[in-house]
Amino acid sequence: MAKVTISLIKADVGGFPGHATVHPQLCEKAEEMLSEAVKTGIVADFRVMACGDDLELLMGHAKGENDPEVHELAWKIFTACTDVAKVLKLYGAGQDMLKDSFSGNIRGMGPGATELEFTERTGEPLIAFMMDKTEPGAFNLPIFKMFADPFNTAGLVIDPTMHSGFKFEIWDIQDHVRVFMDCPAEMYDMLALIGAKSRYVIKRVYPKEGGKLPSEEPVAAVSTEKLYEIAGEYVGKDDPVALVRSQSGLPALGEVLEPWTFPHLVSGWMRGSHNGPVMPVAFENANCTRFDGPPRAVAAGFQIANGKFVGPVDLFNDPAYDAARDEANVIANYMRRHGPFEPHRLPLKDMEYTTLPRVLRRLEDRFERVE
């Protein structure tokens, strides 16, 4: 059976107003161009979504990961939407478009991307997660809980097809190296890495060999682009996305969603310089307003049928997450009361690529040595 590829590619090409939301005309332009791409056979299906000020393109096709035609399509859409944003004088128009022209792959050019290539099962549930006002490592805790925490995922204990655990691909996004780790056998070593979420990021999760699914086909994938590494300075939040398959040898849908009942602290929020809670919200509430936040997460649920999307279901549009939202607001209140003090503001090491160093340089000549 031929494999399908699901590509989720996002960019901030202009906020409305400020960093709050995506203007409807940007979504309309993306819909128009993707509809043409279906007619010409570049993609089989698509959905245009938004989280905060990020425009999200979900595309189904059979061309494999990192396909130049699919990636160029996304680049052209973001470029065209940037032109619309400039006409509307949207804030930060083209903010994530850090290169002048497409060079064969959208990775490393500003927009964020994650992809899964796999053989469709008889039933193929897939969840597209999108975050705004945070960093790629914000997915470390929920992905770990989905695939490695038996207190979250009962299937790790009672489902024989999951009992042997999963293999995690972890990237060091500072030194640009990766390591594959077996869980649960190497769980403690893995936690030593992924607990440092600003440097070590879960990139993909794989089934074990001999299990129900092919071990070479990832079942979860996360975008890992760091904008400051491309631009050399602060140009915006990284705002990661993730794709997660579920059921039949994988965590059930409810086990994939359960981690989001805990509004864990992540880096980002205002000016990419503060720690705050992730708030799981319905798409209609993914508007980052309070202190440009707090960081938001949305979840779109689909069934995949021959590379096409059945859905979405707005999975966080559910009163079951009201308590998490209330708790996130309590945490946001607590963190905001710190003002410019850590731990609300990020530690200096994490502030190196923000605008703070320019302020500190003005004071360099005024320091005196203390004997």
N, C-alpha and C positions, 0 to 999 in steps of 0.2 A: 504494500500500500504506500502511495506517495505521501511524503511528509508535508505538513503545512507549517507556515511561519507566521507568527503573530508579532508585529512590530509596534511598539508604543514609543513615539517620539514627541518631545515637548519642547517648547521655547516660550520665553517671555518676550513678546514682540511689541508690547505696549500696554500699560495699565490704564484702568478706567474706573474712577479717577485715582491718581497716584498709583499705588501698588495693590488696589483692592480687588478688581475683577477684570474679566476680558470683555471688551465691547462686542455686542452682537454682530456688528459688521465684519469683524475678524473671523468669527465662526462661519458666517455666511460665505465669505471668500474661500475659506478652507473647504467647505462643503462643495462649493461649485467646482473647485479644481480636482477634488477627489472623485467627484461624480464623473468627470471627464477621464480620470485615470482608470476607473472601472470599465468605461467604454473601450479604452485602448488596451486593456488587459494588463496594465501595470500592477494593479491590485484586484483582488476578487471582491473585497468588501471593506467597509471602513465605518468608523464612528468618530465624530468630532465632539470633544468634551472640553471642559475647562475646570481648573481648580485654582482659586485665587486669581492671580494675573497671568497664569500659565495656560497657553493654548495646547491642547493635547490631541494628538493624531493617533488613533488606533487603526492599524491596517492589517488585513489578512491577505496572504498571498502564498505562492509555492516556490519562491525564488531563493529561499535560504536566508541565513543571517548575513548582515553587512552587504546586501545586494546594492550595487551602485545605482541602479535605476530607481529603486524604492527610496534610497536615501536622498538621491537628487530630487525626487518628487517632493519629499518633506522640505528640503532646502528651498525649493522654488516656492512652495506654499508659504513658508515663513517669510521669504523675501517679499512676496506679493502682499502678505498681511502687514509687513513692516511699512510698505508704501501706503496702505490704507491708514495705518496708525499715524503716519506722518501727516497725512491730510487732516485727520481728526485731531492732531496735536496731542495724541495720547502720551502719557508719561513714560519716559524711557523707551521710546519707539526703537525697535531693533536691538534692545539691550543685550539679548543673548546671541546675536549674530556677530561673532567676534572675528570672522574672516571675511575677506572681500569677495571670494568666489569659491564655488564648490570644487572639492579636490578628490572626489571619488568615494568618500565616506563621511557621513555627518559627524561621526565621533571625533572629538578634539576640535570642533569648530564652534562650540558654544551650546547648541541645543543638547538636551539630554536624551538618551535612547536606551531602551532595553528590548530584547527580542528572545523569543522561544521558538525553536524548531523541533517538531515532534510528530510522531505517528498518532493520528487520531484514534481514540478508543470508541467503543460503542456509545458511551456517554462521556462527554468531554466538558466538564465545568471549568471555567477559567475566570479568575478575578483580576481586574486591572485596578491597582492601587495608585493613587496620585496624591502627592503631598505638596504643600506650598509653605514657604518661609522656613525652610530647614535644609539639612545636609543629607548626603547619601547614607551616612551611618545611622540616620534615624530609623532605618529599616532593620538594623541589627537585632534589636530586642524582639520585635514582633515576628521576624522570620525565624529566629532561634526558638521562640516559644511554639510556633507552628510545627516545626519539624524536629525539635529535640527535647521539649519540656513535657514530661508525662503528666504534670499537674494541669497543663493546658490541653494537651492532645491525648485523649484517652486511648486512641488507636495504637499509640506506641506501646501500650500495655496489653490491650485485649484483642488487637487485630494481628493475626499471625503474618499477614502480608507486610506489616510495617514494623514488626517487633525487632528486626535487626537494625533499624535506624536508617540514617541517611548520610550522604557524603556532602560536605560543604566546601565550596571554593571561596577562599578569602583573599582579598587583594589588599596589599599595602599600597595605598594611594599616594604615599609620600615617596617611597623608593621604587615604586612601579614594579613590584614582584608579586607573586601569588603563591599560595600553598593550598593543598587539598587535605582536608581533615575528616577523619572517620568519627561519627557520633553514634552511639554514646562512648565508644572506647577512648576517644581523645577529647571528651567534653571539657574537662578542666583546662587543658592546654588551649582549646579553642576559645573558651571564655576569657582567658588571659589576654587574647588578642582582641576579640570583638567588643570587649568592654571598653576599649579605647576607640570609640566609634569615629573619632575625627581622623583616624589614621587607618585602621583595619576595618574593612567593609565586606560584608557577605555579598558576593557577586552572583553566585548560582548555588542551587541545591540539586543533588542528583540522587536517584534511587541506588540502593546497593546491588551488586551483581547477584544474579540468581533470584531476584525478586519478581514481582508481577509486571514491572515496567522495564523497558530497556535502560540499562545503567548509563549509557552514553547520552541519553536525552535528558536535559535539565527539566526539572519540574517547577522551578522558581528562578527568577532572574531580576536583578536590581540595576538601575542606572548608577554609574559611579563618577560621572563627570564633575570635576571641581573647576568652577569658572575662573577662580583666581590663578589656577595653574596655567590656564590658557592665556589669560590677559595680563598676568603679572601683578595685578592689583585688584581691589574689590570692585566688582561690577554688578553684583547682585547675588541673591541666594541660589543655591544649586537645585533645590526643589526636585527631589528624586521621584522616580516612578518605579513600579514593580509589577511583574506578571506572576501569578501563582495558579498552578493547576491543583485540582482537588478531587477527592473521592476515589474509590476503587484502588486501594493500595497507597493512597495519599491521604493527608488529613482531610476530614470531612469539611464541608463548607463552614459549619459552625465552629470547627476547630481552627480554621483559617481566620475567622473573624473574632474569635474570643480574645486574642491579645489586645485588641483595640478597646476593650473595656477598661484598660489601665492607661490613663493619659501620661505616659512616660515623658521625662524631660529630654529635650533635644536642643541642639544649637541652631541659631538662626534668628527668627523673629525680626525685631526692628533693626534695620541696617546690617543684618547678618551678624549681629554683635551681642546677642543675648540668649540665655537659656529660657525655655518655656515649655509648657505642656502641649502635647499633640492632642487636638480635639477632633474626634471622628464626627463628621457632619454629613448631612444630605447635600447633594449638589447645589440646591437652592440656598444653602447656608455656607457655601465655601467662599465667602467674601471676607477677606482679611482686612478688618477695619480697626480693631482695638490695638493700638500700638503696632499697626500693620500686622495684626495676628489675632489671637495666638496661632501658632502653626496649625494648619488644617490637614486632615486626611479624608479623602473620599474613596469609595469602593464601588466599582461597576461590575456586576456579575453577568456572565454570559454562558450559554452553551455554544460550543463550536461545532458547526456542521459543514463538512467539506470546505473548510477554510473560511466559512462565513459566520457572521455573528447573529445569534438568536438572543436578543436583549438590547439594551441592558436593564438590569434591575438595580435600583439605587439602594445598595445594601445597608448603608448607615441611616437611611430614612426609616428609622425604627425606634419606637420609644424604649427599646431595650438598651439603647446607648444614652438615654437621658442622664443617667447617673454619672456616666463617664464625662459627659459634657458639663454637668454641674461641678464635678470634681475638678475638671480642667479650669473652670472659671475660678474656683477657690484657689487653686495653685497659681493661676495667673495673677490673682490679687496679691497673694503672698510674695511672689517673685517681683512684681512691679514695685512693691513697697521698699525694695532694696535700692531703687533708683539706679545711680551709676556705679554702685558697689557690686563686686563679685559676691555670690555666685550668679547673680542675675546677669551682669555683664560678663562676657567670656574672659578667661584668663589671658594675660598679655600675649602668650605664645600663639593663641588662636586669633589674636587681633592684629597680627603682623600685616595682613593684606587688606585691612580695613582702612578707613580714613584717619584712625587714631595716630599712626606714626607721624603724620604731617603735623599734628598738634604737638606731639612730643619733641619733634625736631626744633620747634621754636624755642624750647627751653634748654636745649643742650648746652649753650654757652653760659648759662646762669648757674650751673652746678659747681660747687666748690668742694675740694677734697677735704675729708674729715680725718684728722690725725687720731 
